[in-house]
């Protein structure tokens, strides 16, 4: 099988911080591959090395068969990048933004306009082609950035948090365009995200990354199936007492207290609720509420890392510092 991206023990250190820690992975041609993790997990730093904006401390990688050390120009010519932070010129029209990018990539003047029309139609913005970008909504700007990244026929597209800051409806529209790129154009897409639903909805495979390491990698379905059961979330004022009371109960695979609630991973959750309620009564424990749900990517992340992404979210200033380091800013 041909791989669009291969990494071999890729590592990046910033002084005493190891941002990416010996990451080895293979991304198949034509798949949507997700790096899922909290802000500061190393996702953006990993991408910055793959697109040759940052040199690894050790290890290597190939993108479209080009070695990131030996042939960085080959890598750059064969990829498209959409950064997390906005990068359009707001004072120019959509056409002018695209024309400038096309010229930078050496697309001939004769082909330029034809290609601009093709990519703008892909993201359904043809009617706004001559409109100044500063009048665009957040979703329209993101779609224009996707169009811009497609101008030079990239084989691999890197998307860093493609829907951050967008409302739910607009996020869904961007997802549709990303799927379209794979289905209609066969483009390999590597995206970073901290949105569980985004990774589950979009990605053929997901790598959960935490503290610079890939913790687990598989399809969303396989990751959820690996948990082997349903989840019960129990609200009670005596969570620890109930946790102890349920120790050894048949069919209870795991127990955690999270945000004051007792969380159980169980077999046949519908039936297990009755047993849990009976055990609580016998121990004079009042249950305030019980919730049952099937495994989600949230549960997968919690299972493999021992925490939720919310617990790992950085402050706004810390996020900015991490992004500046990851994309190569010196200050």
C-alpha positions in Angstrom: 0.0 0.0 0.0 1.2 3.5 -0.9 1.6 5.9 2.0 1.0 9.7 1.6 2.8 10.4 4.9 5.3 8.3 6.8 7.0 9.4 10.0 9.8 7.6 11.8 10.5 8.5 15.5 9.8 12.1 14.7 10.7 14.3 17.7 10.7 18.0 18.4 12.1 19.6 21.6 11.9 23.2 22.8 14.5 23.6 25.5 13.2 21.2 28.2 9.8 20.7 26.6 9.3 17.7 24.3 6.5 18.8 22.1 6.5 15.7 19.8 7.9 12.5 21.2 9.1 9.8 18.9 6.0 9.7 16.7 5.9 7.0 14.0 2.8 6.7 11.9 1.7 6.0 8.3 -1.1 7.8 6.5 -2.7 6.0 3.5 -3.2 7.8 0.2 -6.7 9.2 -0.1 -7.7 8.9 3.5 -8.8 11.6 6.0 -6.5 11.1 9.0 -7.1 12.9 12.3 -4.8 14.0 15.0 -7.0 14.3 18.1 -5.8 15.9 21.3 -6.0 18.9 23.6 -4.4 22.2 22.9 -0.6 21.9 23.6 -0.6 18.1 22.8 1.9 18.5 19.9 -0.5 18.3 17.0 0.4 21.6 15.4 4.1 21.1 16.0 3.9 17.7 14.3 2.3 19.3 11.2 4.8 22.1 11.2 7.6 19.5 10.8 5.7 17.6 8.1 5.2 20.8 6.0 9.0 21.7 6.6 8.3 24.9 8.6 10.1 23.4 11.6 13.1 21.1 11.7 12.9 18.0 13.8 15.2 17.5 16.7 15.5 13.9 15.6 13.7 11.4 13.4 12.5 11.8 9.9 9.4 11.7 7.7 8.3 11.5 4.0 5.4 13.3 2.5 4.3 12.2 -1.0 7.6 10.2 -1.1 9.7 13.4 -0.5 12.0 13.3 2.5 11.5 16.4 4.7 15.2 16.7 5.2 16.5 15.9 1.7 13.8 17.4 -0.4 11.8 20.1 1.4 11.0 21.9 -1.8 9.4 18.7 -3.2 7.3 18.4 0.0 6.1 22.1 -0.3 5.1 21.9 -3.9 3.0 18.8 -3.4 1.0 20.0 -0.3 -1.6 22.5 0.7 -1.9 24.1 4.1 -4.7 25.7 6.0 -3.5 27.3 9.2 -5.5 27.5 12.4 -5.3 31.3 12.4 -6.8 33.4 9.5 -4.3 34.1 6.7 -6.3 35.9 4.0 -5.8 39.5 3.1 -9.0 41.1 4.2 -8.6 44.2 2.0 -8.4 42.1 -1.2 -11.3 40.4 -3.0 -11.6 36.6 -3.1 -10.3 36.6 -6.7 -7.3 38.8 -5.8 -6.4 36.5 -2.8 -6.5 33.5 -5.1 -4.6 35.2 -7.9 -1.8 36.2 -5.6 -1.5 32.7 -4.3 -1.6 31.2 -7.8 1.2 33.5 -8.9 3.3 32.6 -5.9 3.1 28.9 -6.9 4.1 29.7 -10.5 0.7 28.9 -12.1 0.8 30.4 -15.6 -1.4 33.4 -16.3 -3.2 31.4 -19.0 -4.2 28.7 -16.6 -4.6 30.9 -13.5 -8.2 32.2 -14.1 -9.4 28.8 -15.2 -8.0 27.2 -12.0 -9.4 29.9 -9.8 -12.9 29.3 -11.2 -12.5 25.6 -10.6 -11.6 25.9 -6.9 -14.1 28.6 -6.1 -16.8 26.5 -7.5 -15.7 23.6 -5.4 -16.4 25.6 -2.2 -19.5 27.3 -3.7 -18.3 30.9 -3.5 -18.4 31.8 -7.2 -21.0 34.5 -6.6 -18.6 36.2 -4.1 -15.5 36.0 -6.2 -15.2 39.8 -6.6 -16.3 40.6 -3.1 -13.8 42.1 -0.5 -12.9 39.4 2.0 -13.5 41.6 5.1 -17.2 41.3 4.4 -17.1 37.5 4.5 -18.4 35.4 7.5 -16.1 33.1 9.3 -17.4 30.1 7.4 -16.9 31.8 4.0 -13.4 32.8 4.9 -12.6 29.2 5.8 -14.0 28.0 2.5 -11.9 30.5 0.6 -8.8 29.3 2.4 -9.7 25.7 1.3 -10.0 27.0 -2.2 -6.7 28.8 -2.0 -5.0 25.6 -0.7 -6.3 23.6 -3.7 -5.0 26.0 -6.4 -1.8 24.1 -7.2 -3.3 20.6 -7.3 -1.8 19.4 -3.9 -1.8 15.7 -3.2 -1.9 16.2 0.5 -3.9 18.8 2.4 -2.9 19.8 6.0 -5.7 21.4 8.0 -4.9 22.7 11.5 -8.1 23.0 13.6 -10.2 23.7 10.4 -13.4 24.6 12.2 -12.2 26.3 15.4 -14.3 29.4 16.3 -17.1 28.5 13.9 -20.8 27.9 14.8 -22.1 24.4 14.7 -24.0 24.8 11.4 -21.0 26.3 9.7 -18.7 23.6 11.1 -21.0 21.0 9.5 -20.7 22.8 6.1 -16.9 22.8 6.3 -17.0 19.1 7.1 -19.0 18.5 3.9 -16.4 20.4 1.8 -13.6 18.3 3.4 -15.4 15.1 2.6 -15.9 16.3 -0.9 -12.2 16.8 -1.4 -11.6 13.2 -0.6 -14.5 11.7 -2.5 -14.3 13.8 -5.7 -10.6 14.7 -5.9 -8.9 11.8 -4.0 -6.9 14.2 -1.9 -5.2 12.9 1.3 -6.1 15.0 4.3 -4.4 15.2 7.6 -6.3 17.4 10.1 -5.8 18.3 13.7 -8.7 18.9 16.0 -9.7 18.9 19.7 -13.4 18.4 18.7 -14.4 14.8 19.4 -17.4 14.9 17.0 -15.3 16.3 14.2 -12.8 13.5 14.4 -15.5 10.8 14.6 -17.5 12.3 11.7 -14.7 13.1 9.3 -11.8 10.8 9.8 -11.1 7.3 8.4 -8.6 6.8 11.2 -7.8 8.8 14.3 -4.6 9.1 16.3 -5.1 10.3 19.8 -2.1 12.4 20.8 -1.3 13.6 24.3 1.9 15.2 25.7 3.6 14.7 22.3 3.0 10.9 22.1 0.5 8.9 19.9 -1.4 7.0 22.6 -3.6 4.9 20.3 -4.5 4.8 16.5 -7.4 3.2 14.7 -10.7 3.9 13.1 -13.3 5.7 15.2 -15.5 2.5 15.3 -12.6 0.3 16.3 -11.6 2.7 19.0 -15.1 2.8 20.5 -15.5 -0.9 20.2 -12.2 -1.3 22.1 -13.9 -0.1 25.2 -16.1 -3.1 25.2 -19.3 -1.8 26.8 -21.7 1.0 27.7 -21.2 3.9 30.1 -23.3 4.8 33.1 -22.9 8.2 34.6 -24.3 8.4 38.1 -25.0 11.6 40.0 -24.8 11.1 43.8 -23.5 13.0 46.8 -21.7 9.8 47.9 -19.7 8.9 44.8 -16.8 7.3 46.6 -19.0 5.2 48.8 -21.0 3.9 45.8 -17.8 3.2 43.9 -16.6 1.0 46.8 -20.0 -0.7 47.0 -19.8 -1.7 43.3 -16.4 -3.2 43.5 -16.4 -6.8 42.3 -19.9 -6.5 40.7 -20.1 -8.8 37.7 -20.1 -6.9 34.4 -18.6 -3.7 35.8 -15.3 -3.3 33.9 -14.1 0.1 35.1 -15.1 2.9 37.5 -14.0 6.5 37.7 -15.1 9.6 39.5 -15.2 12.5 37.1 -16.5 16.0 37.9 -18.2 14.6 41.0 -20.0 11.9 39.1 -19.4 8.2 39.2 -18.7 6.8 35.8 -19.0 3.1 35.1 -18.1 1.1 32.0 -20.4 -1.9 32.0 -21.8 -4.7 29.8 -25.5 -4.4 28.9 -26.0 -1.0 30.4 -29.8 -1.1 30.4 -29.9 -4.2 32.6 -27.0 -3.0 34.8 -28.8 0.2 35.9 -31.3 -1.9 38.0 -28.4 -3.7 39.7 -26.6 -0.5 40.5 -29.7 1.1 41.9 -30.3 -2.0 44.1 -26.7 -1.9 45.4 -27.1 1.8 46.2 -30.3 1.2 48.2 -28.7 -1.6 50.2 -25.9 0.8 51.2 -28.2 3.7 52.0 -26.8 5.8 49.1 -29.2 8.2 47.3 -28.9 8.3 43.5 -29.9 11.7 42.0 -29.7 10.7 38.4 -28.4 8.0 36.1 -27.4 8.4 32.4 -26.7 5.7 29.9 -24.8 6.1 26.7 -23.0 4.1 24.1 -19.2 4.6 23.8 -18.0 7.9 22.1 -14.7 9.2 21.1 -14.8 11.3 24.4 -14.9 8.0 26.3 -12.0 6.6 24.2 -9.9 9.7 25.0 -10.7 9.4 28.7 -10.0 5.7 28.8 -6.6 5.9 27.1 -5.3 9.2 28.7 -7.2 9.1 32.0 -8.5 12.7 31.5 -10.9 14.7 29.4 -9.8 17.2 26.8 -11.5 19.9 28.8 -9.1 19.2 31.7 -6.2 19.8 29.3 -7.4 23.0 27.6 -4.9 25.8 27.8 -5.6 29.4 28.5 -5.8 31.8 25.5 -2.3 33.1 26.1 -0.8 29.7 26.5 -2.5 28.6 23.2 -1.0 31.6 21.4 2.5 30.7 22.8 2.2 27.1 21.7 1.1 28.0 18.2 3.9 30.5 17.8 6.4 27.9 18.9 4.8 25.2 16.6 4.8 27.4 13.5 8.3 28.6 14.0 8.0 32.1 15.5 11.1 32.9 17.5 9.6 35.4 20.0 
